[in-house]
């Protein structure tokens, strides 16, 4: 949790000061009357966060796309080189 006064760089992260805690609201004797509200706020904030499996899936997708793009680039360069070579040979040799 971020300490009060610390700056946060991610716009998607919000501080959970909207629900008063036992210490800041004068206390409810520590019996947890506001616990449900606090947990609801935390759960609503955590629903949009990615899990480790989500991140691994994205890494795999990126690696697959990168290898596909690299193969297309190499194939395009080889094809362009062969085409240019044929054009040069036909122009100056034949």
N, C-alpha and C positions, 0 to 999 in steps of 0.2 A: 504494500500500500504506500502511496506517496504521502510524505509528511506535509503538513500544512506549510505553505510558503514555497515549496519546491515547484519548479517549473516542469510542465509536461510537454513533450514535443509532438506526440501523436494526437491528432484531432479527434480520433475515435474513442479515446480514453476519457472518461468523465470521473470527476471526484464524487464520492457518494456522501456529500454533506447535506443532501436534501432531506434525509430522514434523521431526526434528532436521536442521539445516543443517550444512554442513561446518564453519562457524565455531563453532557452539555445541556440536557433538559432539566437538570435539577435532580435527576435520578428517580427511578421507580422502585428503588429498594433492591435492584438486582434480580427481580423475578422474571425479567424477559418479556414484558408486555409488548415491547416494540420489536421483538426479535423477528416475528413473522413479517412485519413491514420491511425491516432491514434485509432479510433474506430475499424477499420479493424483489427489492431493488437490485440486489446483487445478481440474482438469477436473470433478471431482464437485461442486465448489462453483459452477462456472460454468454447469452444465447447466440450472439453474432460472432463470437470468437472462434477461430479455427482450431481444430484438434491436431495432434501430432500426425494422425493418419491423413487428414486433409492436406497438411503441408507436404508430406511424403508423396501423395498423389500428384500434387502440383509440380513437385520437383521432377517426378517421372515424366509427366506430360511435357514439361519444358525440355528435358533431355531428349525425348523422342522428337519433338519439333525441331530442335537444334540439329540433330543428326539428319533429319529429312531435308532441312534447308541446306546443310553442308553438302549432301549428296546432289541436290539440284544445282547448287553452285558449281561443284566440280564437273558435273555432266554438261552444264551450259558452257563452261570455259573450254572443255575438251571439244565440244561440238563447234564452238566459235573458232577455235584454233584450227581444227581440221578444215572447216569451211574457208577460212582465210588462207590457209596453205593451198588448198585446191584452187582458189581464185588467183593467187599469186603464180602458181605453176601454170595455169591455163593462160594467164596474161603474158608472162615473160618466156615460157618454155615452148609452148605449143604454137 
